[in-house]
Amino acid sequence: AGGYDLMDIVALKIIERSKIKTRIIKADIKILEKAIKGGDVGTEIVLPSK
């Protein structure tokens, strides 16, 4: 009846093609502040190199 995808295939292809460093983080102000300051938070998307 439906589904939930964290990211669609087009977004993943853009990230892969552009080699954009990407992290999935919780929308919490403290976590966002830590991420902005360069903290190691969230889940990093690591794509295999070709």
Backbone atoms as SQL, in Angstrom:
CREATE TABLE atoms (id INTEGER PRIMARY KEY, chain TEXT, resi INTEGER, resn TEXT, atom TEXT, x REAL, y REAL, z REAL);
INSERT INTO atoms VALUES
  (1, 'A', 1, 'ALA', 'N', 0.810, -1.191, 0.000),
  (2, 'A', 1, 'ALA', 'CA', 0.000, 0.000, 0.000),
  (3, 'A', 1, 'ALA', 'C', 0.851, 1.251, 0.000),
  (4, 'A', 2, 'GLY', 'N', 2.112, 1.105, 0.344),
  (5, 'A', 2, 'GLY', 'CA', 2.981, 2.272, 0.365),
  (6, 'A', 2, 'GLY', 'C', 4.319, 1.895, 0.945),
  (7, 'A', 3, 'GLY', 'N', 5.208, 2.827, 0.949),
  (8, 'A', 3, 'GLY', 'CA', 6.531, 2.551, 1.485),
  (9, 'A', 3, 'GLY', 'C', 7.195, 3.828, 1.925),
  (10, 'A', 4, 'TYR', 'N', 8.288, 3.668, 2.587),
  (11, 'A', 4, 'TYR', 'CA', 9.065, 4.811, 3.047),
  (12, 'A', 4, 'TYR', 'C', 10.521, 4.572, 2.704),
  (13, 'A', 5, 'ASP', 'N', 11.043, 5.426, 1.898),
  (14, 'A', 5, 'ASP', 'CA', 12.458, 5.368, 1.563),
  (15, 'A', 5, 'ASP', 'C', 13.125, 6.597, 2.144),
  (16, 'A', 6, 'LEU', 'N', 14.215, 6.393, 2.835),
  (17, 'A', 6, 'LEU', 'CA', 14.931, 7.512, 3.433),
  (18, 'A', 6, 'LEU', 'C', 15.401, 8.487, 2.356),
  (19, 'A', 7, 'MET', 'N', 15.936, 7.942, 1.273),
  (20, 'A', 7, 'MET', 'CA', 16.371, 8.773, 0.148),
  (21, 'A', 7, 'MET', 'C', 15.974, 8.069, -1.136),
  (22, 'A', 8, 'ASP', 'N', 15.604, 8.838, -2.134),
  (23, 'A', 8, 'ASP', 'CA', 15.241, 8.203, -3.398),
  (24, 'A', 8, 'ASP', 'C', 16.482, 7.917, -4.235),
  (25, 'A', 9, 'ILE', 'N', 16.319, 7.108, -5.256),
  (26, 'A', 9, 'ILE', 'CA', 17.441, 6.672, -6.081),
  (27, 'A', 9, 'ILE', 'C', 18.097, 7.843, -6.810),
  (28, 'A', 10, 'VAL', 'N', 17.325, 8.847, -7.207),
  (29, 'A', 10, 'VAL', 'CA', 17.894, 10.014, -7.897),
  (30, 'A', 10, 'VAL', 'C', 18.839, 10.766, -6.962),
  (31, 'A', 11, 'ALA', 'N', 18.427, 10.977, -5.714),
  (32, 'A', 11, 'ALA', 'CA', 19.287, 11.661, -4.742),
  (33, 'A', 11, 'ALA', 'C', 20.573, 10.877, -4.514),
  (34, 'A', 12, 'LEU', 'N', 20.464, 9.562, -4.378),
  (35, 'A', 12, 'LEU', 'CA', 21.659, 8.738, -4.179),
  (36, 'A', 12, 'LEU', 'C', 22.592, 8.792, -5.381),
  (37, 'A', 13, 'LYS', 'N', 22.042, 8.810, -6.577),
  (38, 'A', 13, 'LYS', 'CA', 22.869, 8.900, -7.788),
  (39, 'A', 13, 'LYS', 'C', 23.600, 10.241, -7.858),
  (40, 'A', 14, 'ILE', 'N', 22.928, 11.321, -7.461),
  (41, 'A', 14, 'ILE', 'CA', 23.571, 12.642, -7.445),
  (42, 'A', 14, 'ILE', 'C', 24.704, 12.654, -6.431),
  (43, 'A', 15, 'ILE', 'N', 24.459, 12.108, -5.241),
  (44, 'A', 15, 'ILE', 'CA', 25.497, 12.033, -4.205),
  (45, 'A', 15, 'ILE', 'C', 26.681, 11.221, -4.717),
  (46, 'A', 16, 'GLU', 'N', 26.394, 10.097, -5.359),
  (47, 'A', 16, 'GLU', 'CA', 27.450, 9.229, -5.879),
  (48, 'A', 16, 'GLU', 'C', 28.252, 9.923, -6.978),
  (49, 'A', 17, 'ARG', 'N', 27.558, 10.495, -7.944),
  (50, 'A', 17, 'ARG', 'CA', 28.218, 11.129, -9.088),
  (51, 'A', 17, 'ARG', 'C', 29.041, 12.345, -8.664),
  (52, 'A', 18, 'SER', 'N', 28.514, 13.114, -7.722),
  (53, 'A', 18, 'SER', 'CA', 29.172, 14.350, -7.297),
  (54, 'A', 18, 'SER', 'C', 30.172, 14.139, -6.169),
  (55, 'A', 19, 'LYS', 'N', 30.201, 12.910, -5.617),
  (56, 'A', 19, 'LYS', 'CA', 31.095, 12.586, -4.498),
  (57, 'A', 19, 'LYS', 'C', 30.867, 13.539, -3.317),
  (58, 'A', 20, 'ILE', 'N', 29.588, 13.817, -3.033),
  (59, 'A', 20, 'ILE', 'CA', 29.213, 14.706, -1.939),
  (60, 'A', 20, 'ILE', 'C', 29.264, 13.933, -0.627),
  (61, 'A', 21, 'LYS', 'N', 29.994, 14.457, 0.358),
  (62, 'A', 21, 'LYS', 'CA', 29.993, 13.842, 1.681),
  (63, 'A', 21, 'LYS', 'C', 28.610, 14.047, 2.285),
  (64, 'A', 22, 'THR', 'N', 27.989, 12.955, 2.730),
  (65, 'A', 22, 'THR', 'CA', 26.603, 13.015, 3.187),
  (66, 'A', 22, 'THR', 'C', 26.429, 12.280, 4.501),
  (67, 'A', 23, 'ARG', 'N', 25.697, 12.892, 5.419),
  (68, 'A', 23, 'ARG', 'CA', 25.346, 12.264, 6.691),
  (69, 'A', 23, 'ARG', 'C', 23.854, 12.425, 6.917),
  (70, 'A', 24, 'ILE', 'N', 23.256, 11.419, 7.506),
  (71, 'A', 24, 'ILE', 'CA', 21.857, 11.471, 7.913),
  (72, 'A', 24, 'ILE', 'C', 21.866, 11.752, 9.407),
  (73, 'A', 25, 'ILE', 'N', 21.242, 12.864, 9.810),
  (74, 'A', 25, 'ILE', 'CA', 21.247, 13.225, 11.229),
  (75, 'A', 25, 'ILE', 'C', 19.836, 13.517, 11.712),
  (76, 'A', 26, 'LYS', 'N', 19.658, 13.350, 13.008),
  (77, 'A', 26, 'LYS', 'CA', 18.371, 13.614, 13.643),
  (78, 'A', 26, 'LYS', 'C', 18.126, 15.127, 13.684),
  (79, 'A', 27, 'ALA', 'N', 16.895, 15.528, 13.472),
  (80, 'A', 27, 'ALA', 'CA', 16.539, 16.948, 13.480),
  (81, 'A', 27, 'ALA', 'C', 16.356, 17.432, 14.916),
  (82, 'A', 28, 'ASP', 'N', 17.451, 17.464, 15.636),
  (83, 'A', 28, 'ASP', 'CA', 17.473, 17.929, 17.025),
  (84, 'A', 28, 'ASP', 'C', 18.486, 19.068, 17.091),
  (85, 'A', 29, 'ILE', 'N', 18.139, 20.171, 17.718),
  (86, 'A', 29, 'ILE', 'CA', 18.980, 21.371, 17.698),
  (87, 'A', 29, 'ILE', 'C', 20.391, 21.112, 18.212),
  (88, 'A', 30, 'LYS', 'N', 20.540, 20.326, 19.270),
  (89, 'A', 30, 'LYS', 'CA', 21.879, 20.045, 19.824),
  (90, 'A', 30, 'LYS', 'C', 22.715, 19.237, 18.828),
  (91, 'A', 31, 'ILE', 'N', 22.081, 18.264, 18.185),
  (92, 'A', 31, 'ILE', 'CA', 22.796, 17.441, 17.207),
  (93, 'A', 31, 'ILE', 'C', 23.152, 18.269, 15.978),
  (94, 'A', 32, 'LEU', 'N', 22.234, 19.121, 15.532),
  (95, 'A', 32, 'LEU', 'CA', 22.514, 19.991, 14.390),
  (96, 'A', 32, 'LEU', 'C', 23.670, 20.937, 14.686),
  (97, 'A', 33, 'GLU', 'N', 23.700, 21.504, 15.887),
  (98, 'A', 33, 'GLU', 'CA', 24.798, 22.393, 16.275),
  (99, 'A', 33, 'GLU', 'C', 26.124, 21.650, 16.260),
  (100, 'A', 34, 'LYS', 'N', 26.129, 20.435, 16.788),
  (101, 'A', 34, 'LYS', 'CA', 27.356, 19.636, 16.805),
  (102, 'A', 34, 'LYS', 'C', 27.812, 19.327, 15.378),
  (103, 'A', 35, 'ALA', 'N', 26.870, 19.006, 14.494),
  (104, 'A', 35, 'ALA', 'CA', 27.201, 18.709, 13.098),
  (105, 'A', 35, 'ALA', 'C', 27.788, 19.935, 12.405),
  (106, 'A', 36, 'ILE', 'N', 27.201, 21.094, 12.639),
  (107, 'A', 36, 'ILE', 'CA', 27.696, 22.334, 12.032),
  (108, 'A', 36, 'ILE', 'C', 29.118, 22.630, 12.481),
  (109, 'A', 37, 'LYS', 'N', 29.424, 22.280, 13.727),
  (110, 'A', 37, 'LYS', 'CA', 30.771, 22.504, 14.270),
  (111, 'A', 37, 'LYS', 'C', 31.752, 21.411, 13.860),
  (112, 'A', 38, 'GLY', 'N', 31.302, 20.475, 13.033),
  (113, 'A', 38, 'GLY', 'CA', 32.195, 19.437, 12.526),
  (114, 'A', 38, 'GLY', 'C', 32.217, 18.172, 13.351),
  (115, 'A', 39, 'GLY', 'N', 31.290, 18.046, 14.287),
  (116, 'A', 39, 'GLY', 'CA', 31.237, 16.856, 15.128),
  (117, 'A', 39, 'GLY', 'C', 30.867, 15.605, 14.343),
  (118, 'A', 40, 'ASP', 'N', 31.267, 14.467, 14.877),
  (119, 'A', 40, 'ASP', 'CA', 30.991, 13.181, 14.240),
  (120, 'A', 40, 'ASP', 'C', 29.636, 12.675, 14.717),
  (121, 'A', 41, 'VAL', 'N', 28.574, 13.099, 14.058),
  (122, 'A', 41, 'VAL', 'CA', 27.212, 12.715, 14.436),
  (123, 'A', 41, 'VAL', 'C', 26.498, 12.107, 13.232),
  (124, 'A', 42, 'GLY', 'N', 25.472, 11.349, 13.505),
  (125, 'A', 42, 'GLY', 'CA', 24.659, 10.780, 12.440),
  (126, 'A', 42, 'GLY', 'C', 25.302, 9.590, 11.771),
  (127, 'A', 43, 'THR', 'N', 24.742, 9.241, 10.637),
  (128, 'A', 43, 'THR', 'CA', 25.204, 8.100, 9.853),
  (129, 'A', 43, 'THR', 'C', 25.760, 8.605, 8.534),
  (130, 'A', 44, 'GLU', 'N', 27.001, 8.262, 8.260),
  (131, 'A', 44, 'GLU', 'CA', 27.638, 8.677, 7.016),
  (132, 'A', 44, 'GLU', 'C', 27.254, 7.712, 5.900),
  (133, 'A', 45, 'ILE', 'N', 26.906, 8.253, 4.753),
  (134, 'A', 45, 'ILE', 'CA', 26.632, 7.426, 3.580),
  (135, 'A', 45, 'ILE', 'C', 27.960, 7.192, 2.874),
  (136, 'A', 46, 'VAL', 'N', 28.339, 5.922, 2.782),
  (137, 'A', 46, 'VAL', 'CA', 29.589, 5.555, 2.118),
  (138, 'A', 46, 'VAL', 'C', 29.231, 4.730, 0.892),
  (139, 'A', 47, 'LEU', 'N', 29.577, 5.241, -0.266),
  (140, 'A', 47, 'LEU', 'CA', 29.286, 4.542, -1.512),
  (141, 'A', 47, 'LEU', 'C', 30.569, 3.896, -2.028),
  (142, 'A', 48, 'PRO', 'N', 30.465, 2.712, -2.597),
  (143, 'A', 48, 'PRO', 'CA', 31.667, 2.034, -3.101),
  (144, 'A', 48, 'PRO', 'C', 32.288, 2.821, -4.249),
  (145, 'A', 49, 'SER', 'N', 33.610, 2.846, -4.272),
  (146, 'A', 49, 'SER', 'CA', 34.287, 3.527, -5.381),
  (147, 'A', 49, 'SER', 'C', 34.331, 2.582, -6.576),
  (148, 'A', 50, 'LYS', 'N', 34.304, 3.174, -7.743),
  (149, 'A', 50, 'LYS', 'CA', 34.281, 2.352, -8.971),
  (150, 'A', 50, 'LYS', 'C', 35.642, 2.283, -9.595);
